[in-house]
C-alpha cells in the first residue's frame, strides 16, 4: 500500500501516507527479507520528507496500529 501511495498508483500520490504504510509494514513483516525491504523504503522516504511530514506519518501509523491494539509494536522498532 505504501508503494501505491508513493507512486500514485490507483490513489492520489501522498508521500506522507506512503511513509505511514511503510512504518506499518516494518512493524508487521516477520520475514527478514521483506522487513529489510520495508526498512530501506522507509529510509528512502526519510531522505525526501521534512521533519513535520515524518512526524505526521509516524503519528498516523501509531493511530492506525492503536485502533488494532498493536501500537506497542512501534515501540519495539
N, C-alpha and C positions, 0 to 999 in steps of 0.2 A: 504494500500500500504506500509506503514511503517513496518508493521509486515512481509510482504513478503520480503522486503529488509533486515530486521533484521535476519530472518531465512534462507534467500537464497531460498525461495520458488518460482520457476519459473523465478527468476532473480539472478544475482550474488549477494552474500552476501555483504552488504555495510552498515555498521552501521551509517556512516555519512549521507548517503542518507535516511536511515531509520529515523534518527532524523529530517531531513528536512521535511519529510512527516508527522511526528508526530507533529511538530510545526504547519504545515498547518491544521492538524486535530484539534488541540487545538483552533485555532482561528475560525474555521468554525463550529464546533459542537455546536448546540444550546441546545440539550437535556442534562441536568445536569449529568446524569449517564455516558453518552458517553464522555462528556468533562472531567469528573473526571478520567475516564479510560485513556484517551489520556494524561492527565497531569501526571498520575502515570507512564505511559510508558516513557514519556519524562524524568521524574526524574530518572528512572532506567537507561536510556541511558546516562544521565549526569554522573552517577557514573562510567561509563566504558570508557568514552572518554576523550581525552586531551582537554585542553583549545582551542587549534588551531582547533581541529576537531569540537568542539561545535560551535566556531565562524564561521567556514566554513558552517556548516549545517544551522545556523541561516541566513547567507548571502544568501545561496541557496534558502531558504524558502522565504525570502524577495524578491529576484529576481523573483521567480515564482509568488508570490502574486502581485508584481508590474505590471507584464505583464497582469494581470487580473483586474487591478485597485483596488486591495484590500490590498495594503501594509500597509495602515493606521491601519488595524486590528491588526497587530503585535504590534503597539504602545499601544493598549488597554490592552494588556496582562501584 
